[in-house]
Amino acid sequence: MRLGKWLTLSVMVMMLLTACSSNADNSKKQSGSVKVAYLSQNGFMPQYGNLLKGKFPNVEIEVVEFPYEAYRNPAELHKFVNAFQPDILVAFNYQTFKYFTEQQLLANLQPLIKDDFDLSGFHPELLPLWKDGAALMGVSPYFRLEGIIYNTELFQKYQIPLPSPTMTWDELFVTASLFPQEDGILALELVEGYDPFSLVRYFGEKAGLQWISNDGKQLTIHSPSWVDVFQLAVTANQNEIVQWDAALSQKEQSHIAMSSDVIGSLRQLENGWGAIPLPAVASNGKYNDIAFVDIFGINANSPNRDLSWELIKYITGDEWASQKQNADGYISTRTKHIGEVGGVDVEQVLSHIAFTNAQAQVSSDFIQQFSLLVREAFRQIIEDNRPVEEVVQELESEGKLLLGQ
């Protein structure tokens, strides 16, 4: 009886080892060619290609680059896909991903998913954003989370209370005003907002607000939340303590008190830095400071769906997250690899995300003309002392006329 038990146990162990060996070698057995659409070949290879080649040595990967025009005109994306027929489409932002989905350019990944891929491992706040109804149209390995990075040594030196995770923008401006400008301290640096319109868009979109309808035909800025955004932007524009400059890592860190940046950048900074989530607009209470880094989907017309999925499965799986955990300031979309970054509880931040629908694309001519209208609106609020709500209402009417041209 004892011998029989040992034989049974030995057979079970051998079967387990064989199964593990089969799974481990499966990627080596994959062969064929896959065409990947990405922003640039030089960007894809160090980020993904080199590890993919090591994992799938018998798979030839061809990278075709999205045309520059696609940044401004989504219709160019459709032409590009029809012309080159890539197997894998890597959306470079959420707006592009939504366009791919709406144009039915992506295949449903759900039928390709087997037991060896754990969908439940993705953070539950993120997974629904890749779906179209019940269909899973794409997956992403990373996201960026913007926040306010602060220099704890400067706060201690000037005996100023550290920023609070629940601060509004107005409260942050007050905190910034406590630093003495004569000491050459850059109290608050925002990396966007070089003109009134970009500043308004920055605060509005970070609050989860849309300034234009999904179809690009209607402005949607006449609301209490947008009025608050305009007031906030005007305050920031007038406030000498707020500076618009390059990314934090590019400046003399010791002279910067606070800066908007991706929270993951704390890993590249010296000790003595902390972070809070991006402040909310007071009337809104939500923030939209998340951006996906490359959303992978499969062309609906691809004849290589199975092989394409093998590559995507690896890039967005747990093994990849373990190897490339929090690389380049990015945060893994898989829950167990998220944790805290710079003292910021990322999971807690995700529970307050107000993720905006993809903003509609509009022509560069409209942006240029509307920017002039916003600049004039700022002048009327600041110099003529006109009520913000009244100016915003007129601005929306003027913007609608521009859209109708």
N, C-alpha and C positions, 0 to 999 in steps of 0.2 A: 504493500500500500504506500509506504514511504517513497519508494522508487517511482511509483506512478505519479505521486504528487510532484516530485522533482521534475519529472519529464513534462508534466502539464505546465508547470511554472516556467520551464526552459522554453517551451514552445511559445508561450505567451510573451515572454521577454523578446524572443527572436522576432515575433510578429510585430511588436511595438517598435523595435529598432529598425526593422525593414520599412515600416510605414514612415518613420521619421526620416530615414535615409531617402526614401522616395520623394517626400515633400521637399527635402533640402536640395535634391538634385533636379527637381522639376524645372527650375529656372534655367539650368544648364541645358536642358533638353529642348527648350523653346527655340524655334528658329523661324526665320522669315525676315521681312522688312516692314518697317512702320514709318509713316511720314507724319511728322509732328509740326503743327503750326505754332510758332512762338514769336515773341518780339524780335529776338535776334539769336543767331547761332552762337555768338560769343557769350551771350547770357545763359543760354540753355546748357551748354556743355559743362561748365564748372558747377552750375547749380544742380543739374540732374543727370546730364549725359554720361559723365565719367563713372558715377556709381552704377548707372544702368548698364553700362558696358561690362563692368565687372560682374554684375549679377546675371546679365543675359548676354554672354559672349558670342552667341550664335545669331543674335538679332541685329540686323542692320537698321540704324536709326538715321533717317534723313530729316533735317530741320529746314522748313521753309518759313521765311520771315514775313510777318504781316506787313502790308504796305504802310508807309508813313501816313497816307491819306486816311487810314482807318481810325486814327486818333480823333479826327474831326468829323468824319462822315461814316456812320455805320453801314451805309449802303455799299461802301467799298469792301467791307468785310464779306458781304454776300457774294460779290463778284469774285473776290479772292478765293473763297471756299469752292465756288463752282469751277474756277479755272484750275486750281491745284489739287483739289480733292484730298486734303490731308486726312489721315486716319484719326489723329488726336488733335483736338482744338483746345488750346490753352488760353482761356480768357484772361486778359491782363488786368481786368478790374470787374467789379460786380455788374456794372452797366453793360459791358460787353457780353458777359455771361447771360444776362437777361435778354439781350438782343438775340443771341444764338438760340435761346429757348423759344422766344416769341416767333422767330422765323423758322422754327421747326428744323433747325440745322443739327440738333443733337439727338442721339439715341438714348433711350431709357436704359440706365445701367442696371436696374433691378434684376432683370432676367439673367444677367451675367454673374451676379453675386452668389457665391457658394458659402459653405460653412467655414471656409478658411479666411473669410474677411468679416471682421466684427464691426458692423455699422453702429452698434450701441456704444462703441468706444469713442465716437465723436461727441463733442459737447452738445447736449440736447438743445441749446439755444442756437447752435450753428447749423445743424443738420437740416432743419426745415427750409433754410434759405437756399439750399441747393435743389429743392424739389419743385416740380410743377404738378400740383395736385398730389397724387400718390407716387408719381414717377420721379425717380432720382436722376437728374440730368447732368450732374457733375459732382466732383468732390475736390477739396483743397487740402494741402498738407499744412499750411500755415495761415496765420493772419497777423496783422499789425494792430496794435492798440495804442492810440495816441493819448497822451496825458501831459501833465505839467511836471517837468523835472526841476528839482530845487536843490540848491547848494546849502547843505546843513551848516557848514562852517561859517558862511556869511550870516545866516540867521542867528547863529550863536554869538557871533562877533558883535552884531548890532542889537542883540537881545530882542529879537522880533519872534513872535510865536510862529511855529512851523505851519505851513498850509494844511488846512483840514480837508479830508476826502469829500466832505459834503458842501464845500464852498461853491458859491455862484461866481460868475465872472465879475460882477460888481464887487463882491467881497475880495476877490483876488486882486483887483485893481487897487483897492484900499490897502491891502497888504503890501503891494509893490510900492505904493507911495511912501511907505515908512522908511525906505532906504535913502540915505543921503546921496543926492546926485553929485555933489561936489567931490565925492571920493572916487568918481569914475565907475560906479557900480551900474551895470545894466540890470535894472530891476526886473523887467519882464520882457522876454523876447518871443515874438510870435513869428514862425517861419513862413507864414502866409499873410496876405493882407496888404500888399503893396499899393493898392488904390481902393477907393471907397467901395466899389462893386465887389472886388474880390474879398474884402473884409466882411461885407454883408453876407456873401455866400458862405464864407468860412464859418461864421457864427451860426447862420441859419442851418446849413447842412449838418453841422456838428450837433445841432439840437434835434436832428431828425426831421427837419422841415423841407418841403419841396417849394422851390420858387417858381417852377413852371410845371404844367400838367404833363402827364406821361406822353401824350401825343404831341407835345411841343407847341400847342395852339393857344394856350391860356396861361397868363401869369397868375400866380396864386399867393401874392405877397400881402394882400389886404386882409389881415387877420390879427387878433390881439398878440399872438406869439411873434408874428413878423414885425409888428410895431415895436415890441420889446427888443427884437433883434436889431432893428435900425437904431433905436435909442442906445443900445449897447455899443454898436459899431461907431456911432458918432462920438460917444464917450471915449472909446479907445483911440479914435482918430485925433481927438483933441488932447489926449493925455500924453504928456511928454515922457512919461515913464515907460510907455509901451514902445518898443522898437521892433522894426521889421528887418530881419537879417538872415544870414545863412544858418545852417543846422548847427546845433550846439557843439558837436564834436569838432567843427571847423574853427571855433573861436577860442579865445583865451578863457578857459573854464573858470579860473579863479575870480574873474570879474563879473560873472553872470550869476544873478540870484535865482532867477526862474526862467524857464524856456519851455515852449510847447515842443514836444518831440515824441517819437515812439517810445513807449515805456521800455521796450526791449533794449534800447540804446544804453541803458544803465550798465549792461554787461561790458560795454566798451569804455566806460568811464572809470575814473579812479574812485576809491572809497570816499565817503562823505557826501554822497548824493542820495536823495530820496525821490519819491514820485507820488502824485495823487492822480486819480482819474481826471479826465478833462472836465472842467466845471460845466454845470448845466445853466441854461438860460432860466432865470427865476420863474417865469410863468409856465415853463415847459416841464422842468424837472427831469427830463431825459437827456441822454446824449448819444450821439451817433459817431463814435470815434473808432470804429472798427473797419478794417479794410482787408479783404482777402488777398493773399499773395498767390496768384496763379490758380485758377479753377480749371481742373482737367475734365474734359468731356470727350465723347467719341462721335465723330461725324455720322449722322444718320444714314449716309450712303456708303459708309466704309465696309469693304469686304473683309477687313481684318479685325473684326470686333473682339474676338477672343484673345488674340495676341495683344491688341491695344489695351484691353482690360488688364492683362497680366502686368503690363508696365505701370498702369495707373494704380493698380492694387498695391504694388510694391511702394510706389512713391507716397501713397496716402495711408499706408499701413503702419502697424505698430513697430515693425523692425526699422523702418525708415525714421520714424519719430524718435526712436532710441538712438540712432546713429547721428541724426542731424538735429537733435533736440535744441530748440531755441537758437538756431543758427542765424547769424546776420541781423540780430535784433528782432527776429520773427518769433512768434509763439505758436506752438503746435495746436492743431485743431482737436487733437485727441486729449480727452479729459485728464488722464493720469499723468500727462506730460506738461500740464499747464501750471498749476501751483501758483506760487507767488513770484513776482518779478519786482525787485527793488522795494520790497515791503508792500507792494500793491497786491491785494487779493484779486487776481484776474477773474476768477469765477464769480465773485461778488459783483464786479464791474459788469460782466456779461448779463447779469440778471436785470440790469437797468438800461440795456441797449434799446434804443428806438431806431431800428435799422430802416433807413429811407429806401423807398422804391428807387430803382435806377432813374436818375435825372435824365430827362429827354435831351437829346443833342439839338443844338440850334446853331445857326450859321455864325461864323466869326464876324461877319458884318453886323449882325444883330447885337452880338456881345459888345462890339466896339461902340455902336451907337447908344446902346442901353447904358453902358458904363458912363458915358457923358451925361446921361439923364440922372444917374445916381449921384454923380459928382455935383451936379447942380442942386439936387435934392439936399445933399449934405450942406451946401452953402446956404440954402434957404433956412435950414434948421439952425445952423450955427450963427450966421450973420444976421439973418432977418428975424430970427427967434420965432419962426412959425411952428405950430404944433406938429409933432412927428406924425400923428395919425393922419392929419390933413394932407401932409406932404406925400406920405406913402400911398394914400388913396389916389392922388393925382398922378403919382409915378406909375401906378398900375395901369391907369387909363392911357397914359402916354405910351407905355410899353406895349399895350394891346394894339395900338395903332401901328407901332413898328412891326409887330408880328404879322399884321394884316397886309403889309405892303408887298 
